[in-house]
Amino acid sequence: MGTDLAGKVVAITGASSGIGEATALACAQAGAAVALAARRGDRIDRLAAQIAGDGGRALAVEADVSDNRGKLVARVNQTQLVLSQRGG
């Protein structure tokens, strides 16, 4: 990624696969604490465990952001960046 995100909190929707998952991994590797949201809770739970296993910080929130706008941001204090990667 080439960017230092240490001390930042990044919320990512659609984090269970594809671009959202890749973005979550890249942000975590760059030092950000990541909040992961997706409808497929089992996948974001595994992703959060992978990030934590690599020494990062991650929170998994099962949510359909088309129905629960703000649920993720409400659970994460001091979010600096929200990335919406949800599929159709």
C-alpha positions as a Markdown table, in Angstrom:
| # | Residue | x | y | z |
|---|---|---|---|---|
| 1 | Met | 0.0 | 0.0 | 0.0 |
| 2 | Gly | 2.9 | 2.4 | 0.7 |
| 3 | Thr | 0.9 | 4.4 | 3.2 |
| 4 | Asp | 1.5 | 4.5 | 7.0 |
| 5 | Leu | -1.9 | 4.1 | 8.7 |
| 6 | Ala | -0.6 | 3.5 | 12.2 |
| 7 | Gly | -2.9 | 4.9 | 14.7 |
| 8 | Lys | -5.8 | 5.2 | 12.2 |
| 9 | Val | -9.1 | 3.4 | 12.3 |
| 10 | Val | -10.6 | 2.3 | 9.0 |
| 11 | Ala | -14.1 | 1.0 | 8.6 |
| 12 | Ile | -14.7 | -1.2 | 5.5 |
| 13 | Thr | -18.0 | -2.4 | 4.2 |
| 14 | Gly | -18.2 | -5.4 | 1.9 |
| 15 | Ala | -15.1 | -6.8 | 3.6 |
| 16 | Ser | -16.0 | -10.5 | 3.3 |
| 17 | Ser | -14.5 | -10.9 | -0.2 |
| 18 | Gly | -13.0 | -9.3 | -3.2 |
| 19 | Ile | -11.9 | -5.7 | -3.2 |
| 20 | Gly | -13.3 | -5.2 | 0.4 |
| 21 | Glu | -11.3 | -8.1 | 1.8 |
| 22 | Ala | -8.1 | -7.0 | -0.1 |
| 23 | Thr | -8.6 | -3.4 | 1.2 |
| 24 | Ala | -9.0 | -4.6 | 4.7 |
| 25 | Leu | -5.8 | -6.7 | 4.6 |
| 26 | Ala | -3.8 | -3.8 | 3.0 |
| 27 | Cys | -5.0 | -1.3 | 5.6 |
| 28 | Ala | -4.2 | -3.7 | 8.4 |
| 29 | Gln | -0.8 | -4.4 | 7.0 |
| 30 | Ala | -0.2 | -0.6 | 6.8 |
| 31 | Gly | -0.9 | -0.4 | 10.5 |
| 32 | Ala | -4.6 | 0.6 | 10.7 |
| 33 | Ala | -7.1 | -0.9 | 13.1 |
| 34 | Val | -9.9 | -2.1 | 10.8 |
| 35 | Ala | -13.6 | -2.5 | 11.4 |
| 36 | Leu | -15.0 | -5.0 | 9.0 |
| 37 | Ala | -18.7 | -5.1 | 7.9 |
| 38 | Ala | -20.4 | -7.5 | 5.7 |
| 39 | Arg | -23.5 | -9.7 | 5.5 |
| 40 | Arg | -21.4 | -12.9 | 5.7 |
| 41 | Gly | -20.4 | -12.9 | 9.3 |
| 42 | Asp | -18.5 | -16.2 | 9.1 |
| 43 | Arg | -16.2 | -14.7 | 6.5 |
| 44 | Ile | -15.4 | -11.4 | 8.3 |
| 45 | Asp | -14.9 | -13.4 | 11.5 |
| 46 | Arg | -12.2 | -15.4 | 9.8 |
| 47 | Leu | -10.7 | -12.3 | 8.2 |
| 48 | Ala | -10.6 | -10.6 | 11.6 |
| 49 | Ala | -8.9 | -13.6 | 13.1 |
| 50 | Gln | -6.4 | -13.7 | 10.3 |
| 51 | Ile | -5.6 | -10.0 | 10.8 |
| 52 | Ala | -5.3 | -10.5 | 14.6 |
| 53 | Gly | -3.1 | -13.5 | 14.0 |
| 54 | Asp | -0.8 | -11.3 | 11.9 |
| 55 | Gly | -0.5 | -8.8 | 14.8 |
| 56 | Gly | -3.2 | -6.4 | 13.6 |
| 57 | Arg | -6.4 | -5.2 | 15.2 |
| 58 | Ala | -9.8 | -6.0 | 13.7 |
| 59 | Leu | -13.5 | -5.8 | 14.6 |
| 60 | Ala | -16.0 | -7.8 | 12.7 |
| 61 | Val | -19.6 | -6.5 | 12.5 |
| 62 | Glu | -22.2 | -8.6 | 10.6 |
| 63 | Ala | -24.4 | -6.1 | 8.9 |
| 64 | Asp | -26.3 | -5.4 | 5.7 |
| 65 | Val | -25.2 | -1.7 | 5.2 |
| 66 | Ser | -28.1 | -1.1 | 2.8 |
| 67 | Asp | -30.4 | -1.6 | 5.8 |
| 68 | Asn | -28.2 | -0.5 | 8.7 |
| 69 | Arg | -26.5 | 2.6 | 7.6 |
| 70 | Gly | -24.3 | 3.9 | 10.4 |
| 71 | Lys | -24.3 | 0.6 | 12.5 |
| 72 | Leu | -20.6 | 0.0 | 11.8 |
| 73 | Val | -19.5 | 3.6 | 12.4 |
| 74 | Ala | -21.6 | 3.8 | 15.6 |
| 75 | Arg | -19.7 | 0.7 | 17.0 |
| 76 | Val | -16.3 | 2.1 | 16.1 |
| 77 | Asn | -15.0 | 5.1 | 18.1 |
| 78 | Gln | -12.8 | 7.6 | 16.3 |
| 79 | Thr | -13.1 | 6.2 | 12.7 |
| 80 | Gln | -10.9 | 8.2 | 10.4 |
| 81 | Leu | -11.9 | 6.6 | 7.1 |
| 82 | Val | -14.9 | 4.6 | 5.8 |
| 83 | Leu | -14.5 | 2.6 | 2.7 |
| 84 | Ser | -17.7 | 1.2 | 1.1 |
| 85 | Gln | -17.0 | -1.9 | -1.1 |
| 86 | Arg | -20.3 | -3.6 | -0.9 |
| 87 | Gly | -21.5 | -5.7 | -3.8 |
| 88 | Gly | -24.8 | -5.5 | -5.6 |
